[in-house]
Amino acid sequence: MIVSVPSAGPEVGLLQRPRATLAFDVAGVAGGPLAVHAHGSLSSRAHEDRAGLFDWTPLTATHRLARYDARGHGRSTGRAVAADYSYPALAADLLALCDHLSPDAPVTGIGASMGAATVLWAALARPERFDRLVLAIPAVAWGAREPRRAGLRAAATLVERRGTGTLGVAAKVSGPPAVLAEVPQYATEFDAAEHLVPAVLRAAAEADLPTPDRLRELPHPTLVLSWPTDPVHPPATARTLAAHLPNATLRTATTLAAIRSWGRTAAEFVAAPQA
């Protein structure tokens, strides 16, 4: 069931999903092609706006841009079950939103971190639903992800015992990657209900990107966006994605200004004629 909510600005609404309600908004060219953006783990639309890193509004010059809060994040609801936050489950939510907003035409899938994984798993499940992909800061994956899994499980247990404040303290101690030194709030603020955070973290501990062999199945023109000095989102993951996706372009930003220009870069990419 879809519930439309009147708004003087972007169209906003709620999408009812199994065991969750997704909050979304749509802005841009009325009747234009659709681009759908998925955010990172423990983030949200509002969190991204506050952090000021990712501004995808340049896409609205040619597209309708849909943004939504993943289940359990921001204004979306969810339950405390780790399986609900697996990448394939999140991909099913993304596909349902695409089916509602653009039932007859493929869409551009845009994702950051967990959102990039969501887009990839959705494209593998139903490749015909997408015309292009934009994958920003893909997280550490495959063999390199193994050391991170134990830390995510430990963080889940710590939140259960002491609350999400412990995550914020730990993030402030470690500090953001050097490339984000001017925006430390990006690394220290979380936008998910406290009772759901352990489930989200445990799901992340079990999650991974599709294998390189599976990536070769995706023919879509793909833009991969990376930044340095971040062990959680290392350039090596982005390079591997770009190497194995058949039609990928890799861009690496080394300054905050370059990161903040990604919206324009993505807008140029999706507006360019396909070869």
ZIMO-V390281 format. One line per field, one symbol per residue. phi: phi as a letter, one per 30 degrees, with the letter a starting at -180 (. if undefined). psi: psi as a letter, one per 40 degrees, with the letter a starting at -180 (. if undefined). A space follows every 50 residues. Layout:
# ZIMO-V390281
phi: ???
psi: ???
This chain:
# ZIMO-V390281
phi: .ccdbeadcddbabcdbeiabccbbbbjddiddcccccdddicaeddddd didcbcdedddbbdccbbceeichcdcabdbeedcddddddddedddddd dbdcbdbccbbchedddedddddddbdddbcbbbcchedebhdddedddd dddddddddedbjdedddddddddideedcedbdddcccbbbeedceedd dddddcdadededddddcddebcccbbcibddbdedddddeddcddbcbc bcccbdddddcdddddddddddddd
psi: hhhihiiebihiihhhihfihhhiihiahheiihhhhhaiheaidddddd dfdhhedddedeihhhiihiheibeiiaighddeeidddddddddddddd dgdeiiihhhihbddddddddddddgdeeidiihhighihibdeeddddd dddddddddddeieddddddddddiiideedegdddeehigihdeedddd dddddeiiiiiddddeehehhhhhhiiafhedgiddddddddddhdfihh hhheiddddeedddddddddeiii.
